[in-house]
Amino acid sequence: MNNLFADLPNDLPEELVETITQNKHFRIERIISTGHSSPEGFWYDQDKSEWVILLKGEAQLFFEGEEQPVHMKPGDYINIPAHHRHRVEWTTPDEPTVWLGVRYG
C-alpha cells in the first residue's frame, strides 16, 4: 500500500511527475509542485485528455481563450480535453501542491 502524501519533498527545482499506474488506455500520475508555474509563453497542448484533482495546496490554471484563470483549492477537479491549450499560472510556494492526474483517450 502507498500514500499520495508520503515522501513529499519540500524543495523541488522542477515540478515532479510520478506515474502511479498505467495501461494502454490511461495513466494516473501524482504531480508535486512547490511554487512552480509554466514558463512565459508556454502552453500545454496535450494529445490526451486529462482529469486532474488538486489534493493539497492551491493553484491557478489559465486556459487559452478565457479571460480569467481557474483558481483551484483542495478537492477541486477539472477535465481538460485533449488539445485544450492551458498553462499553470502559479502553485502554492510555501508548501507542496499535490495533484492527481488521469490521462486518457
C-alpha beads as a LAMMPS data file, in Angstrom:
LAMMPS data file: protein, C-alpha beads

105 atoms
104 bonds

1 atom types
1 bond types

-500.0 500.0 xlo xhi
-500.0 500.0 ylo yhi
-500.0 500.0 zlo zhi

Masses

1 110.0

Atoms # bond

1 1 1 0.000 0.000 0.000
2 1 1 1.152 3.554 -0.745
3 1 1 0.061 7.040 0.304
4 1 1 -0.223 10.074 -2.001
5 1 1 1.123 12.334 0.760
6 1 1 4.154 10.191 1.622
7 1 1 7.656 11.451 0.886
8 1 1 6.631 14.937 -0.228
9 1 1 9.777 16.925 -0.997
10 1 1 9.872 20.498 0.329
11 1 1 12.256 21.852 -2.278
12 1 1 11.970 20.907 -5.939
13 1 1 13.965 22.527 -8.731
14 1 1 11.285 21.321 -11.189
15 1 1 7.754 20.028 -10.873
16 1 1 7.781 16.299 -10.054
17 1 1 5.543 13.941 -12.062
18 1 1 5.367 10.314 -10.908
19 1 1 3.400 7.599 -12.696
20 1 1 1.354 5.618 -10.179
21 1 1 -0.123 3.127 -12.639
22 1 1 -0.871 2.902 -16.345
23 1 1 -2.034 0.705 -19.161
24 1 1 -2.687 1.327 -22.860
25 1 1 -5.902 3.279 -22.086
26 1 1 -4.908 5.575 -19.192
27 1 1 -2.108 6.819 -16.936
28 1 1 -2.529 8.003 -13.330
29 1 1 0.097 10.457 -12.066
30 1 1 0.994 12.148 -8.808
31 1 1 2.202 15.668 -9.577
32 1 1 4.012 17.749 -6.956
33 1 1 4.627 21.475 -7.380
34 1 1 6.239 23.951 -4.995
35 1 1 5.724 27.407 -6.418
36 1 1 6.097 26.178 -9.988
37 1 1 4.389 27.745 -12.980
38 1 1 4.538 27.356 -16.740
39 1 1 7.350 29.277 -18.431
40 1 1 6.373 32.599 -20.005
41 1 1 4.662 31.966 -23.345
42 1 1 4.453 28.173 -22.818
43 1 1 1.136 26.328 -23.299
44 1 1 0.370 22.682 -22.615
45 1 1 -1.197 21.175 -25.756
46 1 1 -1.611 17.517 -24.856
47 1 1 -2.595 14.671 -27.182
48 1 1 -4.645 13.023 -24.421
49 1 1 -7.433 14.363 -22.231
50 1 1 -6.611 14.872 -18.558
51 1 1 -8.809 14.787 -15.478
52 1 1 -6.970 16.430 -12.589
53 1 1 -7.853 16.964 -8.934
54 1 1 -5.985 19.211 -6.514
55 1 1 -5.399 17.390 -3.216
56 1 1 -3.144 19.790 -1.262
57 1 1 -2.095 23.409 -1.718
58 1 1 -3.594 25.809 -4.264
59 1 1 -3.054 26.620 -7.927
60 1 1 -4.316 28.651 -10.836
61 1 1 -4.766 27.280 -14.342
62 1 1 -5.259 29.549 -17.328
63 1 1 -6.992 28.280 -20.462
64 1 1 -6.413 29.817 -23.868
65 1 1 -9.365 31.981 -24.886
66 1 1 -10.579 32.531 -21.316
67 1 1 -10.430 35.903 -19.595
68 1 1 -9.791 34.702 -16.035
69 1 1 -7.683 31.866 -14.595
70 1 1 -9.306 28.988 -12.714
71 1 1 -8.379 29.074 -9.008
72 1 1 -8.153 25.563 -7.550
73 1 1 -8.246 24.546 -3.897
74 1 1 -8.107 21.064 -2.314
75 1 1 -10.933 18.909 -3.635
76 1 1 -11.403 20.935 -6.843
77 1 1 -11.148 18.940 -10.059
78 1 1 -11.366 19.713 -13.743
79 1 1 -11.425 17.791 -17.010
80 1 1 -9.110 19.159 -19.688
81 1 1 -9.945 17.882 -23.195
82 1 1 -7.086 16.900 -25.491
83 1 1 -5.510 19.920 -27.248
84 1 1 -7.247 22.455 -24.963
85 1 1 -4.261 24.724 -24.505
86 1 1 -3.598 25.702 -20.902
87 1 1 -0.861 26.782 -18.546
88 1 1 -0.150 26.757 -14.812
89 1 1 -0.139 30.374 -13.616
90 1 1 1.074 29.576 -10.076
91 1 1 1.128 26.988 -7.323
92 1 1 1.491 27.456 -3.573
93 1 1 5.126 28.419 -2.933
94 1 1 5.465 27.594 0.782
95 1 1 4.170 24.003 0.786
96 1 1 3.893 21.170 -1.720
97 1 1 0.920 21.362 -4.060
98 1 1 -0.239 17.807 -4.761
99 1 1 -2.271 16.915 -7.845
100 1 1 -3.661 13.605 -9.034
101 1 1 -3.923 13.444 -12.807
102 1 1 -5.574 10.847 -15.018
103 1 1 -4.596 10.969 -18.694
104 1 1 -6.898 9.091 -21.040
105 1 1 -8.233 8.859 -24.589

Bonds

1 1 1 2
2 1 2 3
3 1 3 4
4 1 4 5
5 1 5 6
6 1 6 7
7 1 7 8
8 1 8 9
9 1 9 10
10 1 10 11
11 1 11 12
12 1 12 13
13 1 13 14
14 1 14 15
15 1 15 16
16 1 16 17
17 1 17 18
18 1 18 19
19 1 19 20
20 1 20 21
21 1 21 22
22 1 22 23
23 1 23 24
24 1 24 25
25 1 25 26
26 1 26 27
27 1 27 28
28 1 28 29
29 1 29 30
30 1 30 31
31 1 31 32
32 1 32 33
33 1 33 34
34 1 34 35
35 1 35 36
36 1 36 37
37 1 37 38
38 1 38 39
39 1 39 40
40 1 40 41
41 1 41 42
42 1 42 43
43 1 43 44
44 1 44 45
45 1 45 46
46 1 46 47
47 1 47 48
48 1 48 49
49 1 49 50
50 1 50 51
51 1 51 52
52 1 52 53
53 1 53 54
54 1 54 55
55 1 55 56
56 1 56 57
57 1 57 58
58 1 58 59
59 1 59 60
60 1 60 61
61 1 61 62
62 1 62 63
63 1 63 64
64 1 64 65
65 1 65 66
66 1 66 67
67 1 67 68
68 1 68 69
69 1 69 70
70 1 70 71
71 1 71 72
72 1 72 73
73 1 73 74
74 1 74 75
75 1 75 76
76 1 76 77
77 1 77 78
78 1 78 79
79 1 79 80
80 1 80 81
81 1 81 82
82 1 82 83
83 1 83 84
84 1 84 85
85 1 85 86
86 1 86 87
87 1 87 88
88 1 88 89
89 1 89 90
90 1 90 91
91 1 91 92
92 1 92 93
93 1 93 94
94 1 94 95
95 1 95 96
96 1 96 97
97 1 97 98
98 1 98 99
99 1 99 100
100 1 100 101
101 1 101 102
102 1 102 103
103 1 103 104
104 1 104 105
